[in-house]
Structure formats: structure tokens, C-alpha cells
């Protein structure tokens, strides 16, 4: 029994169909140098178990490769945590694009200056030199709706007193 697979040797089968032929009628001959070489003998359990073993081995190799790659990723994240380094968000720059300006005929503003300003803001936030903006304490135009359905635009001062009503001929 040395060198033989006890599992294969234990399977007893008879490769004959009802008609007495080794293959069903119309079945193509399979074997060496044929197009379906991996199928070997289509009608035996032994060959099917061998094919299953081969596919399981291939799948196992793929799973091992994936596990090796993910193990490296986990160790790099753990190393960042141990050294106290700040995680850099690496996301697509598409989401940091400036809002389009519909007032311009052509919206081709230089992105370089926008991103320079964004980096400057980020550096100031990191260093703690950010000053909070106070709410605008000047006059503001506010839209007011009355119960009868009319809407007006009025100028409201900082102490919440209505200064004037915007004339109906004024357009923004």
C-alpha cells in the first residue's frame, strides 16, 4: 500500500452503462490531446474526486495569497497606532473640487490656488492658530412673508430692527 492513495484504492466502481458500452451513445471520446483534457473520464467518480481535489488546492493557494496580503495591511495599521502617527485621509480629490461659478462665462478657475488655500487652512487647524469667525454684525437683507401671501425683502440692522423695505424695482 505504500505510495498508493488509500482513498482512491477504496473506491470500487464499474464504468459500464446499461447498454454494455463504456460510454453512453453519442458521447465524444475523451482523453490525451483532446480539447477537454481536464475532464479526463467524465463518467467515473474517481476522476471527479481528483478534479475536486485539484480545484480545492487551487482555491486554497488563492486564499493563502489573500491572507498574506491582508496580514501586511493589518500590521501597517497597527504600527501607525503604536507610534501615535496621524492617519492621512487618502480619498479622491474629486470631492474637494471648488463649487462651480455660474456667473462667469467660463468656469476655468485655477485649481492650484484653491488647493494651496485648503492646505494652508489644514496647517492652521493642525497648529491651533484658527480664529473663529464672528457672525456678521452689519445690516442684512431678509425675505419676509406676510399672512396675506405677500413677500417683502427688508433690511434688518444688527439690533433686529427693520431699517427699510427693498423697492420692487430692485433686482439682484
Residue frames relative to the residue before (quaternion, step in Angstrom):
aa qw qx qy qz dx dy dz
X 1.0000 0.0000 0.0000 0.0000 0.00 0.00 0.00
X 0.4804 0.6657 -0.4625 0.3350 3.61 1.17 -0.11
X 0.8048 0.2760 -0.2123 0.4806 3.54 -1.00 0.87
X 0.6737 0.4513 -0.3077 0.4978 3.58 1.18 -0.23
X 0.4538 -0.6646 0.5198 0.2867 3.53 -1.13 0.66
X 0.3744 -0.7512 0.4846 0.2463 3.64 -0.47 1.12
X 0.5938 0.5723 -0.3720 0.4261 3.60 1.12 -0.56
X 0.6805 0.4787 -0.2849 0.4759 3.58 0.93 -0.93
X 0.6755 0.5074 -0.3012 0.4422 3.57 0.93 -0.87
X 0.6558 0.5422 -0.3105 0.4238 3.58 1.13 -0.65
X 0.6305 0.5304 -0.3448 0.4498 3.62 1.19 -0.36
X 0.0936 -0.7823 0.6153 0.0268 3.53 -0.67 1.12
X 0.1142 0.7938 -0.5884 0.1034 3.57 -0.79 0.94
X 0.2560 -0.7300 0.6097 0.1724 3.51 -1.28 0.36
X 0.2530 -0.8102 0.5176 0.1075 3.56 -0.51 1.19
X 0.4874 0.6344 -0.4542 0.3921 3.59 0.73 1.04
X 0.3124 -0.7517 0.5533 0.1767 3.56 -0.99 0.87
X 0.7614 -0.3998 0.2566 0.4411 3.59 -1.32 0.15
X 0.6728 0.5087 -0.3046 0.4424 3.56 1.01 -0.77
X 0.5463 -0.6068 0.4095 0.4071 3.61 1.24 -0.28
X 0.5730 0.5782 -0.3784 0.4406 3.58 1.28 -0.25
X 0.5236 -0.6332 0.4638 0.3314 3.56 -1.20 0.49
X 0.7593 0.2256 -0.1466 0.5925 3.59 1.24 -0.34
X 0.5378 -0.5966 0.4608 0.3775 3.58 -1.14 0.48
X 0.6337 -0.5527 0.3677 0.3973 3.57 -1.17 0.47
X 0.8034 0.2693 -0.2197 0.4834 3.56 -0.96 0.90
X 0.5163 0.6325 -0.4365 0.3779 3.62 1.20 -0.03
X 0.4314 -0.7062 0.4865 0.2802 3.61 -0.84 0.89
X 0.5190 -0.6195 0.4802 0.3411 3.53 -1.17 0.56
X 0.1238 -0.7979 0.5883 0.0432 3.55 -0.88 0.96
X 0.3378 0.7414 -0.5359 0.2216 3.51 -1.12 0.56
X 0.8214 -0.2465 0.1817 0.4812 3.51 -1.28 -0.47
X 0.8442 0.1200 -0.1608 0.4970 3.57 -1.03 0.97
X 0.4999 0.6061 -0.4691 0.4033 3.60 1.10 0.49
X 0.6540 -0.5504 0.3546 0.3790 3.58 -1.24 0.41
X 0.7479 0.3413 -0.2093 0.5295 3.58 1.11 -0.52
X 0.0459 0.8505 -0.5191 0.0715 3.56 0.93 0.94
X 0.6689 0.5042 -0.3495 0.4198 3.68 0.82 -0.77
X 0.6043 0.5707 -0.3755 0.4100 3.62 1.14 -0.41
X 0.1870 -0.8123 0.5204 0.1856 3.60 1.23 -0.52
X 0.7567 -0.2628 0.2128 0.5595 3.59 -0.62 -1.02
X 0.3857 -0.7893 0.4385 0.1897 3.53 -0.26 1.33
X 0.7852 0.3976 -0.1668 0.4444 3.56 0.98 -0.78
X 0.6213 0.5095 -0.3764 0.4611 3.61 1.09 0.51
X 0.5035 -0.6601 0.4711 0.2980 3.55 -1.03 0.79
X 0.5866 0.5945 -0.3771 0.4003 3.59 1.02 -0.68
X 0.6964 0.4689 -0.2803 0.4653 3.55 0.82 -0.98
X 0.6301 0.5310 -0.3373 0.4552 3.57 1.01 -0.74
X 0.6508 0.4983 -0.3319 0.4669 3.60 0.95 -0.75
X 0.6213 0.5276 -0.3452 0.4652 3.60 1.05 -0.69
X 0.6465 0.5101 -0.3211 0.4677 3.58 0.95 -0.83
X 0.6390 0.5231 -0.3232 0.4622 3.57 0.98 -0.83
X 0.6424 0.5179 -0.3250 0.4621 3.58 0.96 -0.82
X 0.6497 0.5182 -0.3224 0.4532 3.59 0.94 -0.84
X 0.6740 0.4762 -0.3086 0.4730 3.59 0.88 -0.85
X 0.6338 0.5187 -0.3422 0.4606 3.60 0.99 -0.71
X 0.6301 0.5223 -0.3363 0.4659 3.60 1.03 -0.73
X 0.6552 0.5055 -0.3140 0.4655 3.59 0.95 -0.88
X 0.6572 0.5034 -0.3117 0.4664 3.59 0.93 -0.88
X 0.6333 0.5364 -0.3276 0.4515 3.57 1.02 -0.79
X 0.6379 0.5207 -0.3257 0.4647 3.61 1.00 -0.80
X 0.6514 0.5120 -0.3127 0.4645 3.58 0.97 -0.87
X 0.6522 0.5100 -0.3151 0.4639 3.59 0.96 -0.86
X 0.6415 0.5207 -0.3283 0.4578 3.59 1.00 -0.76
X 0.6351 0.5195 -0.3298 0.4670 3.60 1.00 -0.78
X 0.6582 0.5019 -0.3099 0.4678 3.58 0.93 -0.88
X 0.6486 0.5141 -0.3217 0.4598 3.60 0.94 -0.85
X 0.6434 0.5217 -0.3283 0.4540 3.60 0.98 -0.80
X 0.6612 0.5026 -0.3117 0.4616 3.60 0.97 -0.82
X 0.6934 0.4658 -0.2891 0.4677 3.60 0.87 -0.89
X 0.5902 0.5596 -0.3783 0.4421 3.61 1.08 -0.56
X 0.6435 0.5121 -0.3251 0.4669 3.60 1.00 -0.76
X 0.6463 0.5173 -0.3261 0.4564 3.59 0.98 -0.78
X 0.6562 0.5126 -0.3198 0.4521 3.59 0.92 -0.84
X 0.6612 0.5010 -0.3273 0.4524 3.59 0.92 -0.78
X 0.6428 0.5132 -0.3473 0.4504 3.63 0.99 -0.68
X 0.6429 0.5030 -0.3305 0.4738 3.62 1.01 -0.73
X 0.6497 0.5092 -0.3210 0.4642 3.57 0.99 -0.79
X 0.6445 0.5195 -0.3352 0.4498 3.60 1.00 -0.73
X 0.6123 0.5324 -0.3540 0.4652 3.61 1.07 -0.65
X 0.6573 0.5099 -0.3154 0.4567 3.59 0.98 -0.81
X 0.6799 0.5082 -0.3075 0.4301 3.59 0.92 -0.86
X 0.7278 0.4118 -0.2516 0.4873 3.60 1.00 -0.71
X 0.4600 -0.7169 0.4278 0.3023 3.60 1.23 0.01
X 0.3675 0.7336 -0.4991 0.2787 3.58 1.10 0.53
X 0.4941 -0.6565 0.4892 0.2926 3.53 -1.14 0.70
X 0.4129 -0.7056 0.5175 0.2526 3.57 -0.90 0.92
X 0.2858 -0.7493 0.5754 0.1603 3.56 -0.87 0.99
X 0.3557 -0.7321 0.5395 0.2155 3.56 -0.78 1.01
X 0.0830 -0.8002 0.5938 0.0112 3.55 -0.57 1.16
X 0.2453 0.7542 -0.5744 0.2026 3.54 0.04 1.25
X 0.7036 -0.4968 0.3157 0.3980 3.50 -1.25 0.41
X 0.4885 -0.6916 0.4567 0.2728 3.56 -0.97 0.88
X 0.4593 0.6927 -0.4490 0.3279 3.58 1.22 -0.23
X 0.6858 0.5037 -0.2881 0.4393 3.56 1.01 -0.78
X 0.6851 0.4530 -0.2988 0.4859 3.62 1.21 -0.17
X 0.3632 0.7407 -0.4949 0.2729 3.58 1.17 0.36
X 0.5097 -0.6381 0.4665 0.3396 3.60 -1.02 0.68
X 0.5901 -0.5712 0.4318 0.3729 3.54 -1.21 0.52
X 0.5142 -0.6521 0.4467 0.3330 3.61 -0.98 0.71
X 0.3096 -0.7284 0.5815 0.1885 3.54 -1.13 0.71
X 0.2142 -0.8164 0.5267 0.1011 3.58 -0.37 1.24
X 0.5650 0.5986 -0.3942 0.4088 3.59 1.22 -0.14
X 0.6506 0.4981 -0.3200 0.4756 3.57 1.14 -0.53
X 0.5465 -0.6054 0.4591 0.3523 3.55 -1.16 0.60
X 0.7970 0.0858 -0.0153 0.5977 3.52 1.03 -0.81
X 0.2395 -0.7982 0.5397 0.1192 3.58 -0.58 1.13
X 0.2908 0.7594 -0.5291 0.2425 3.57 0.26 1.26
X 0.1166 0.8204 -0.5485 0.1119 3.53 0.92 0.90
X 0.5494 -0.6234 0.4479 0.3299 3.52 -1.14 0.65
X 0.3555 -0.7515 0.5194 0.1978 3.57 -0.64 1.11
X 0.5322 0.6542 -0.4010 0.3577 3.57 1.17 -0.56
X 0.6964 0.4717 -0.2820 0.4615 3.58 0.83 -0.96
X 0.6091 0.5517 -0.3491 0.4502 3.57 1.05 -0.73
X 0.7153 0.4444 -0.2655 0.4695 3.58 0.82 -0.99
X 0.5801 0.5517 -0.3828 0.4612 3.60 1.13 -0.53
X 0.6662 0.4919 -0.3004 0.4733 3.57 0.94 -0.88
X 0.6294 0.5291 -0.3380 0.4579 3.60 1.02 -0.76
X 0.6602 0.4950 -0.3125 0.4705 3.60 0.94 -0.85
X 0.6266 0.5352 -0.3334 0.4580 3.57 1.03 -0.79
X 0.6447 0.5124 -0.3166 0.4707 3.59 0.97 -0.86
X 0.6550 0.5169 -0.3133 0.4533 3.58 0.95 -0.89
X 0.6543 0.5060 -0.3159 0.4648 3.60 0.97 -0.82
X 0.6513 0.5046 -0.3197 0.4679 3.58 1.00 -0.78
X 0.6369 0.5145 -0.3335 0.4673 3.60 1.01 -0.74
X 0.6603 0.5105 -0.3109 0.4546 3.58 0.98 -0.82
X 0.7173 0.4361 -0.2572 0.4787 3.58 0.98 -0.80
X 0.4788 -0.6925 0.4259 0.3313 3.62 1.22 -0.30
X 0.5124 0.6589 -0.4103 0.3673 3.63 1.20 0.33
X 0.4093 0.7218 -0.4701 0.3008 3.59 1.13 0.48
X 0.2124 -0.7572 0.6059 0.1195 3.54 -0.91 0.98
X 0.4095 -0.7066 0.5184 0.2536 3.54 -0.90 0.91
X 0.4251 -0.6979 0.5176 0.2535 3.53 -0.98 0.87
X 0.3605 -0.7059 0.5653 0.2284 3.53 -0.99 0.84
X 0.5473 -0.5938 0.4482 0.3834 3.56 -1.07 0.52
X 0.5867 -0.5981 0.4161 0.3534 3.54 -1.07 0.76
X 0.1681 -0.8213 0.5418 0.0610 3.55 -0.61 1.15
X 0.4811 0.6559 -0.4504 0.3680 3.56 1.08 0.63
X 0.6906 -0.4155 0.3568 0.4724 3.52 -1.22 -0.55
X 0.0952 -0.7940 0.5995 0.0327 3.55 -1.15 0.70
X 0.3914 -0.6628 0.5801 0.2663 3.53 -1.23 0.59
X 0.0472 -0.8008 0.5962 -0.0311 3.55 -0.80 1.09
X 0.3595 -0.7180 0.5567 0.2127 3.55 -1.04 0.82
X 0.0664 -0.8075 0.5859 -0.0180 3.59 -0.74 1.14
X 0.1784 -0.7812 0.5905 0.0956 3.57 -0.93 0.93
X 0.2852 -0.7590 0.5642 0.1556 3.58 -0.94 0.93
X 0.6495 -0.5380 0.3613 0.3978 3.61 -1.20 0.44
X 0.6580 0.5076 -0.3299 0.4478 3.62 1.08 -0.54
X 0.6391 -0.5662 0.3156 0.4140 3.63 1.26 0.10
X 0.5661 0.5903 -0.4019 0.4117 3.61 1.19 -0.19
X 0.1720 -0.7663 0.6101 0.1043 3.52 -1.17 0.68
X 0.1000 -0.7820 0.6149 0.0215 3.53 -1.05 0.89
X 0.2619 -0.6972 0.6303 0.2193 3.48 -1.33 0.35
X 0.0482 -0.8106 0.5830 -0.0273 3.53 -0.72 1.13
X 0.4181 -0.6724 0.5551 0.2548 3.52 -1.28 0.55
X 0.1030 -0.8061 0.5825 0.0167 3.58 -0.59 1.20
X 0.3565 -0.7334 0.5429 0.2008 3.56 -0.91 0.98
X 0.7158 -0.4712 0.3080 0.4132 3.56 -1.32 0.22
X 0.7034 0.4267 -0.2748 0.4976 3.62 1.10 -0.56
X 0.5490 -0.6739 0.3465 0.3527 3.61 1.26 0.60
X 0.4610 0.6242 -0.4832 0.4055 3.56 0.99 0.86
X 0.4228 -0.6988 0.5180 0.2542 3.56 -0.94 0.94
X 0.2703 -0.7840 0.5413 0.1390 3.55 -0.68 1.11
X 0.7983 -0.1495 0.1378 0.5669 3.61 0.65 -1.06
X 0.4162 -0.6494 0.5681 0.2868 3.49 -1.39 0.27
X 0.4625 -0.6730 0.4948 0.2973 3.58 -0.94 0.83
X 0.4693 -0.6725 0.4831 0.3069 3.59 -0.88 0.88
X 0.5681 -0.6355 0.4115 0.3226 3.57 -1.08 0.75
X 0.6293 0.5429 -0.3437 0.4372 3.61 1.19 -0.36
X 0.5811 0.5951 -0.3784 0.4062 3.60 1.20 -0.35
X 0.0592 -0.7857 0.6157 0.0076 3.56 -0.86 0.98
X 0.3977 -0.7054 0.5318 0.2477 3.53 -1.10 0.65
